[in-house]
């Protein structure tokens, strides 16, 4: 396992919902806000530890996110699920293949890996391509914990409307996006956290996402040292919303960096 000196640093690459904020064609107060924290690309984080970079989800904004974060190495990709706002930037990992001269391992549940194979058929087709395609190694997860470069990752099953997806726990942190419910057995895997990311789309109910109030209930029950809400839509102005949140709970924002400490 990694030492305390190499505990992860999390960089929020995107904190927005599936259409991002500002939203195309919208002129609401948040979409026209001058607060840079109200500019939200699609949801993703980067986990850095021991000289390694592990990405959770490749959003349609991944190229922009990688350039902003000055990302020059990518060691693995974990997918939460196969919706467009979480996978459609996958082709943009190609420059890392050029620099690293090695395939990049990609992890996800069976449905997600099957969807990636189908949607990006040209990557995996058994034929000669006229141009470069990403070099990837697909790994299907069965729900069991797995080791990546000395850090244990634990898949956390979540309900996303009618679908089942994964969140991930890694060390004393967990990242749960796009969920409408957290099953009881998953709650038990989220004890003793330093950092917890939760979906908190808005205050109004949504069939596939968690509200701010429901996310606060999860925080109260799990009692992480720090909680950050993500997958935020344009209903929530950053400064105003954060002023209502209790101590230890904040809205994530693009570019936020969080150093993870030990488990509680």
C-alpha positions, -999 to +999 in steps of 0.1 A: +000+000+000+011+036-005+027+055+023+012+086+040+036+107+020+020+095-012-017+099-002-038+110-031-045+145-043-078+149-061-082+175-088-118+183-099-117+184-137-154+190-140-182+196-115-212+202-138-241+182-150-245+165-184-249+197-204-224+218-184-227+253-170-232+277-188-258+257-206-262+263-243-289+289-250-295+297-213-292+333-199-301+326-163-281+342-134-258+312-130-251+307-167-242+344-170-224+346-136-190+363-133-180+338-106-156+314-122-168+286-099-202+288-117-184+276-149-188+238-147-175+213-173-188+178-173-181+157-142-147+141-137-118+139-112-081+131-115-064+112-087-027+117-083-005+096-060+030+081-061+037+097-095+006+081-110-025+098-125-058+079-125-088+094-142-124+088-133-145+093-165-135+108-199-161+135-204-167+153-238-146+181-222-116+159-214-092+176-239-100+210-223-098+196-188-064+179-194-049+210-209-062+232-180-047+207-155-015+205-175-018+167-175+012+151-192+007+115-180-023+092-177-019+058-161-055+044-159-091+053-165-120+042-144-155+046-157-186+051-135-210+043-163-214+047-201-236+078-204-223+103-230-212+129-205-189+103-189-173+085-218-173+106-250-139+121-245-122+087-246-105+093-280-086+122-265-064+098-245-044+092-277-016+118-270-008+099-238-003+068-259+021+087-281+042+099-251+040+068-230+043+043-259+020+019-239-016+010-237-038+026-210-058+003-187-095+010-186-118-003-159-156-005-155-186-028-148-196-053-175-224-031-190-200-001-192-172-020-208-196-036-233-210-001-242-174+013-246-167-016-270-198-008-290-196+030-291-159+030-299-160+001-322-132+015-344-108+013-315-113-024-309-121-036-344-099-064-358-087-044-388-059-021-398-067+015-392-055+043-415-049+066-386-040+063-350-066+051-325-063+049-287-044+019-273-064+006-244-066-025-222-102-031-211-107-046-176-142-058-165-148-053-128-169-078-108-174-056-078-143-068-059-116-044-047-086-041-069-051-026-067-039+002-089-002+011-084-004+004-046-037+020-039-069-001-033-100+009-053-133-004-041-163-003-066-194+011-049-227+000-065-252+029-069-286+033-084-288+059-112-326+058-119-332+023-131-296+017-139-268+003-117-235+022-119-202+024-099-188+049-076-153+043-062-136+044-029-099+048-029-081+049+005-098+075+027-118+091-002-148+082-023-163+096-055-200+090-061-216+108-090-249+103-109-268+085-082-304+086-071-299+061-043-271+045-023-279+008-013-274-001+023-245-025+015-228+004-003-233+027+026-213+003+048-183+006+024-182+044+030-174+046+067-144+064+080-138+087+051-117+118+050-132+131+017-166+122+001-179+134-032-216+131-037-240+139-065-262+170-056-278+181-088-302+207-074-329+212-047-358+200-069-363+162-072-349+144-102-355+108-112-319+099-116-300+123-094-297+132-057-309+165-044-289+188-021-311+179+009-308+142+003-270+145-002-269+163+032-287+134+048-260+110+034-233+133+048-250+134+082-252+096+083-217+088+069-199+116+088-169+121+065-144+147+076-151+167+044-178+164+018-180+180-017-211+181-039-207+176-076-227+171-109-242+205-102-267+221-126-274+258-132-300+259-105-273+263-079-252+295-077-219+286-061-216+314-035-252+315-024-256+277-022-224+272-003-234+298+023-263+276+032-242+244+037-231+232+071-194+232+082-174+205+064-197+205+033-188+225+002-197+226-035-169+213-057-157+235-085-136+230-116-099+232-107-103+225-070-074+204-056-079+184-024-052+166-005-066+134+010-055+125+046-059+092+064-091+074+072-110+085+104 
